[in-house]
């Protein structure tokens, strides 16, 4: 085997999209009809990043407010992805109680890496959540105001006292 072959393979894997990880890019969180998804939670993570964001997934729409996660998702999520211009707020206890953390746009393949207090982390610790994506409003156009012209008398046309 040529000594260049492993180097070429590593180079191909480095530039091939999605070859380095299973987590989707935040910009890819869209439905087939073009509507957006606020975030996705996954029940699998792994010491190897390419094996993260696997298993079952919970897709959250913008405005999803779940003070009580479904029983099959309470304290289960171990990876998550948040869409562009969105924010996911999570709580460690049901009813939006306990510790809280805000995840902004991005990919979080290993929630073990995000501290929850002194001794804990956020893997298998999410019991409530709120996902928000501010509505994208088009920029307002500057409005031109037209005012009627008022004609002032010229100085030489003004009567002298």
Backbone as numpy.savetxt, mean C-alpha at the origin, in Angstrom:
# Nx Ny Nz CAx CAy CAz Cx Cy Cz
31.55 -28.02 -16.53 30.70 -26.85 -16.53 31.59 -25.61 -16.53
31.21 -24.67 -17.32 31.97 -23.44 -17.45 31.89 -22.63 -16.15
33.00 -21.98 -15.74 32.94 -21.16 -14.53 32.05 -19.94 -14.68
31.74 -19.55 -15.90 30.87 -18.40 -16.12 29.39 -18.75 -15.99
29.06 -20.03 -16.09 27.66 -20.44 -16.07 26.93 -20.03 -14.78
27.49 -20.28 -13.57 26.78 -19.82 -12.36 26.64 -18.31 -12.30
27.64 -17.60 -12.80 27.57 -16.14 -12.81 26.46 -15.66 -13.73
26.34 -16.28 -14.91 25.27 -15.90 -15.84 23.90 -16.22 -15.26
23.77 -17.38 -14.61 22.50 -17.75 -14.00 22.11 -16.74 -12.91
23.06 -16.35 -12.08 22.78 -15.35 -11.04 22.37 -14.02 -11.65
23.01 -13.64 -12.74 22.68 -12.38 -13.41 21.27 -12.43 -14.00
20.90 -13.55 -14.61 19.55 -13.70 -15.18 18.51 -13.64 -14.08
18.76 -14.31 -12.96 17.80 -14.29 -11.85 17.67 -12.90 -11.24
18.74 -12.14 -11.26 18.71 -10.79 -10.68 17.90 -9.82 -11.52
17.87 -10.00 -12.83 17.16 -9.05 -13.69 15.79 -9.55 -14.13
15.47 -10.82 -13.88 14.17 -11.35 -14.27 13.13 -10.91 -13.26
12.04 -10.25 -13.71 11.02 -9.82 -12.76 10.38 -11.01 -12.08
10.10 -10.89 -10.80 9.42 -11.89 -9.99 10.23 -13.16 -9.79
11.46 -13.23 -10.24 12.25 -14.43 -10.03 12.81 -14.47 -8.62
12.87 -13.32 -7.94 13.49 -13.26 -6.62 12.49 -13.34 -5.49
11.22 -13.33 -5.74 10.27 -13.38 -4.64 8.86 -13.65 -5.12
8.07 -14.25 -4.24 6.70 -14.58 -4.60 5.73 -13.45 -4.30
6.15 -12.46 -3.54 5.24 -11.36 -3.19 4.99 -10.48 -4.41
3.73 -10.09 -4.63 3.46 -9.18 -5.75 3.97 -7.78 -5.44
4.22 -7.03 -6.48 4.59 -5.63 -6.31 3.34 -4.86 -5.88
3.49 -3.83 -5.07 2.32 -3.06 -4.63 1.46 -2.56 -5.80
2.08 -2.16 -6.90 1.33 -1.65 -8.05 0.50 -2.73 -8.74
0.80 -4.00 -8.47 0.06 -5.10 -9.10 -1.21 -5.48 -8.34
-1.52 -4.80 -7.26 -2.72 -5.12 -6.48 -3.95 -4.48 -7.12
-4.37 -5.06 -8.23 -5.56 -4.59 -8.95 -6.37 -5.80 -9.36
-7.67 -5.61 -9.48 -8.54 -6.66 -10.01 -8.45 -6.64 -11.53
-8.93 -7.69 -12.16 -8.88 -7.77 -13.62 -9.69 -6.65 -14.28
-10.70 -6.12 -13.59 -11.50 -5.04 -14.17 -10.88 -3.66 -13.92
-9.69 -3.62 -13.30 -8.99 -2.36 -13.10 -9.24 -1.70 -11.75
-10.22 -2.19 -10.98 -10.45 -1.61 -9.66 -9.30 -1.99 -8.73
-9.05 -1.15 -7.75 -7.88 -1.38 -6.91 -8.20 -2.18 -5.66
-7.18 -2.84 -5.18 -7.21 -3.55 -3.91 -6.34 -2.76 -2.95
-6.77 -2.61 -1.71 -6.00 -1.83 -0.73 -4.78 -2.61 -0.25
-4.97 -3.88 0.10 -3.86 -4.69 0.60 -4.22 -6.17 0.48
-3.19 -7.01 0.57 -3.38 -8.46 0.62 -2.56 -9.00 1.78
-3.19 -9.89 2.55 -2.52 -10.59 3.64 -2.33 -12.04 3.24
-1.22 -12.64 3.67 -0.91 -14.03 3.34 -0.61 -14.79 4.63
-0.92 -16.09 4.62 -0.70 -16.87 5.85 0.63 -17.61 5.87
1.46 -17.43 4.86 2.76 -18.11 4.83 3.90 -17.11 4.68
4.94 -17.32 5.48 6.21 -16.63 5.26 7.29 -17.67 5.48
8.51 -17.30 5.20 9.58 -18.28 5.21 10.89 -17.53 5.42
11.91 -18.19 5.96 13.21 -17.51 6.05 13.76 -17.11 4.68
13.32 -17.81 3.64 13.73 -17.49 2.27 12.65 -16.60 1.66
13.02 -15.40 1.27 12.05 -14.43 0.76 11.27 -14.94 -0.44
11.88 -15.77 -1.28 11.17 -16.25 -2.47 10.01 -17.18 -2.11
9.94 -17.64 -0.86 8.85 -18.51 -0.44 7.79 -17.76 0.37
7.92 -16.46 0.50 6.96 -15.67 1.28 5.74 -15.32 0.44
4.74 -14.76 1.08 3.47 -14.36 0.43 2.82 -15.55 -0.25
2.83 -16.68 0.42 2.22 -17.88 -0.12 1.04 -18.31 0.72
0.45 -19.43 0.32 -0.68 -19.98 1.05 -1.96 -19.21 0.78
-2.84 -19.22 1.76 -4.12 -18.53 1.62 -3.89 -17.02 1.65
-4.77 -16.29 0.97 -4.65 -14.83 0.97 -5.99 -14.19 1.28
-5.91 -13.05 1.93 -7.09 -12.25 2.26 -6.92 -10.92 1.55
-7.82 -10.64 0.61 -7.76 -9.41 -0.18 -8.66 -8.36 0.48
-8.12 -7.17 0.68 -8.85 -6.09 1.36 -9.15 -4.96 0.38
-10.40 -4.55 0.34 -10.81 -3.44 -0.51 -10.52 -2.13 0.21
-10.40 -1.02 -0.53 -10.23 0.28 0.13 -11.40 0.55 1.08
-11.08 0.99 2.28 -12.10 1.26 3.28 -12.44 0.05 4.14
-11.77 -1.09 3.94 -12.05 -2.29 4.74 -11.78 -1.98 6.21
-12.79 -2.18 7.04 -12.70 -1.90 8.47 -13.14 -3.16 9.20
-12.17 -3.91 9.74 -12.47 -5.19 10.37 -11.97 -5.19 11.82
-12.79 -4.71 12.76 -12.37 -4.76 14.16 -12.27 -6.20 14.68
-12.95 -7.13 13.98 -12.90 -8.55 14.31 -12.64 -9.30 13.02
-11.42 -9.81 12.86 -11.10 -10.58 11.66 -11.88 -11.89 11.68
-12.17 -12.45 10.49 -12.79 -13.77 10.47 -11.94 -14.76 11.27
-12.57 -15.74 11.91 -11.85 -16.64 12.82 -10.69 -17.36 12.13
-10.83 -17.63 10.83 -9.74 -18.31 10.14 -8.59 -17.37 9.76
-8.70 -16.07 10.08 -7.62 -15.11 9.81 -7.09 -14.41 11.05
-7.74 -14.56 12.18 -7.26 -13.91 13.41 -5.91 -14.51 13.81
-4.90 -13.67 13.94 -3.55 -14.09 14.33 -2.95 -15.12 13.38
-3.18 -14.94 12.08 -2.68 -15.88 11.07 -1.72 -15.22 10.09
-1.94 -13.96 9.73 -1.16 -13.30 8.67 0.32 -13.23 9.04
1.17 -13.60 8.07 2.61 -13.53 8.31 3.35 -12.78 7.20
2.64 -12.40 6.13 3.18 -11.57 5.05 2.07 -10.65 4.59
2.42 -9.49 4.06 1.39 -8.61 3.50 1.99 -7.66 2.48
1.11 -7.14 1.62 1.48 -6.16 0.61 0.43 -5.06 0.64
0.87 -3.80 0.64 -0.03 -2.65 0.67 0.11 -1.90 -0.65
-1.02 -1.60 -1.28 -1.05 -0.94 -2.60 -0.54 0.50 -2.53
-0.19 1.06 -3.69 0.26 2.46 -3.74 -0.81 3.41 -3.19
-0.37 4.43 -2.48 -1.22 5.47 -1.88 -2.25 4.88 -0.91
-1.91 3.75 -0.28 -2.79 3.14 0.71 -2.03 2.95 2.02
-2.78 2.70 3.08 -2.19 2.49 4.40 -3.02 1.45 5.14
-2.34 0.49 5.74 -3.00 -0.56 6.51 -2.63 -0.38 7.98
-3.65 -0.17 8.82 -3.44 -0.07 10.26 -3.90 -1.38 10.88
-3.05 -1.97 11.72 -3.37 -3.26 12.35 -3.32 -3.12 13.86
-4.08 -4.00 14.55 -4.10 -4.05 16.00 -3.83 -5.48 16.45
-3.25 -5.62 17.63 -2.88 -6.95 18.13 -4.04 -7.65 18.85
-5.06 -6.91 19.23 -6.21 -7.51 19.92 -7.50 -7.21 19.17
-8.49 -8.06 19.38 -9.80 -7.87 18.75 -10.41 -6.55 19.20
-11.29 -6.01 18.36 -11.97 -4.77 18.69 -11.07 -3.55 18.60
-10.00 -3.65 17.82 -9.03 -2.56 17.64 -8.40 -2.15 18.97
-7.99 -3.13 19.74 -7.34 -2.88 21.03 -5.91 -3.42 20.98
-5.14 -3.09 21.99 -3.77 -3.59 22.09 -2.79 -2.74 21.30
-1.69 -3.35 20.91 -0.66 -2.66 20.15 -1.18 -2.35 18.75
-0.65 -1.29 18.14 -1.06 -0.92 16.79 0.18 -0.61 15.95
0.03 -0.78 14.65 1.13 -0.48 13.71 0.51 -0.07 12.38
1.15 0.88 11.70 0.70 1.31 10.37 1.70 0.86 9.33
1.21 0.15 8.32 2.02 -0.27 7.19 1.64 0.61 6.00
2.60 1.30 5.44 2.34 2.14 4.26 2.62 1.32 3.01
2.49 1.94 1.85 2.71 1.27 0.58 4.00 0.47 0.61
3.91 -0.80 0.23 5.12 -1.62 0.18 4.83 -3.10 0.34
5.90 -3.88 0.28 5.85 -5.33 0.42 6.51 -5.69 1.75
5.82 -6.49 2.54 6.31 -6.91 3.85 6.29 -8.45 3.89
7.32 -9.10 3.31 7.29 -10.55 3.18 7.44 -11.31 4.50
8.07 -10.71 5.49 8.30 -11.40 6.77 7.91 -10.46 7.92
6.70 -10.63 8.42 6.25 -9.78 9.52 7.02 -10.04 10.81
7.83 -11.11 10.84 8.71 -11.36 11.98 9.73 -10.23 12.14
9.97 -9.49 11.09 10.97 -8.43 11.10 10.43 -7.09 11.61
9.15 -7.04 11.95 8.53 -5.80 12.41 8.12 -5.97 13.87
8.74 -5.19 14.74 8.57 -5.33 16.19 7.18 -4.91 16.65
6.67 -5.67 17.60 5.41 -5.37 18.29 5.74 -5.34 19.77
6.09 -4.17 20.25 6.52 -4.05 21.63 7.96 -4.52 21.80
8.33 -4.87 23.02 9.71 -5.25 23.32 10.01 -6.68 22.89
9.10 -7.61 23.13 9.39 -9.02 22.92 8.67 -9.65 21.74
7.76 -8.95 21.09 6.96 -9.57 20.05 7.22 -9.03 18.67
6.57 -9.65 17.70 6.61 -9.17 16.32 5.19 -9.31 15.75
5.00 -8.87 14.51 3.66 -8.82 13.93 3.27 -10.09 13.18
4.14 -11.08 13.10 3.76 -12.34 12.46 2.76 -13.07 13.34
1.66 -13.50 12.76 0.59 -14.22 13.47 0.08 -13.42 14.67
0.01 -12.09 14.53 -0.41 -11.25 15.65 -1.45 -10.21 15.28
-1.98 -10.25 14.06 -2.96 -9.25 13.63 -4.37 -9.76 13.94
-5.10 -9.02 14.78 -6.46 -9.41 15.16 -7.53 -8.46 14.64
-7.13 -7.25 14.23 -8.07 -6.25 13.71 -7.31 -5.38 12.73
-8.05 -4.77 11.79 -7.37 -3.93 10.80 -8.31 -2.91 10.19
-7.68 -1.90 9.60 -8.39 -0.88 8.82 -7.49 -0.52 7.65
-8.02 -0.60 6.44 -7.23 -0.31 5.24 -7.86 0.87 4.52
-7.05 1.90 4.28 -7.60 3.10 3.62 -6.72 3.50 2.45
-7.39 3.96 1.42 -6.73 4.52 0.24 -7.44 5.83 -0.07
-6.80 6.96 0.17 -7.46 8.22 -0.15 -7.87 8.25 -1.61
-9.05 8.75 -1.86 -9.54 8.84 -3.24 -8.64 9.75 -4.04
-8.34 9.32 -5.24 -7.50 10.14 -6.12 -8.40 11.14 -6.83
-8.30 12.38 -6.44 -9.09 13.43 -7.07 -8.26 14.08 -8.16
-8.88 14.37 -9.29 -8.11 15.09 -10.31 -7.76 16.49 -9.80
-6.65 16.97 -10.23 -6.25 18.31 -9.82 -7.21 19.33 -10.39
-7.63 20.29 -9.59 -8.54 21.30 -10.12 -7.82 22.19 -11.12
-8.54 22.52 -12.15 -7.98 23.42 -13.17 -8.03 24.84 -12.65
-7.01 25.62 -12.94 -7.09 27.02 -12.53 -8.18 27.71 -13.33
-8.98 28.48 -12.66 -10.07 29.15 -13.34 -9.65 30.57 -13.68
-9.96 30.95 -14.89 -9.67 32.31 -15.34 -10.91 33.16 -15.08
-10.70 34.27 -14.47 -11.82 35.17 -14.20 -11.76 36.31 -15.20
-12.87 36.55 -15.79 -12.95 37.70 -16.69 -13.81 38.75 -16.02
-13.33 39.93 -16.03 -14.09 41.04 -15.46 -14.39 42.02 -16.58
-15.54 42.65 -16.52 -15.84 43.63 -17.57 -14.86 44.80 -17.47
-14.48 45.29 -18.61 -13.56 46.44 -18.65 -14.32 47.70 -18.28
-13.77 48.44 -17.40 -14.35 49.74 -17.07 -13.45 50.79 -17.69
-14.06 51.65 -18.41 -13.29 52.69 -19.08 -13.19 53.91 -18.17
-11.99 54.25 -17.87 -11.76 55.46 -17.08 -11.52 56.60 -18.05
-11.99 57.76 -17.70 -11.75 58.89 -18.61 -10.27 59.20 -18.65
-9.82 59.57 -19.79 -8.41 59.93 -19.93 -8.18 61.24 -19.20
-6.97 61.51 -18.73 -6.70 62.73 -17.95 -6.99 63.99 -18.74
-6.74 64.00 -20.05 -7.00 65.23 -20.80 -8.50 65.45 -21.04
-9.30 64.38 -20.93 -10.73 64.54 -21.14 -11.44 64.94 -19.85
-10.75 64.90 -18.73 -11.39 65.24 -17.46 -11.61 66.74 -17.39
-12.77 67.20 -16.88 -13.04 68.64 -16.77 -12.14 69.28 -15.74
-11.73 70.51 -16.03 -10.88 71.26 -15.10 -11.77 72.08 -14.19
-11.41 72.26 -12.95 -12.22 73.07 -12.03 -12.09 74.52 -12.22
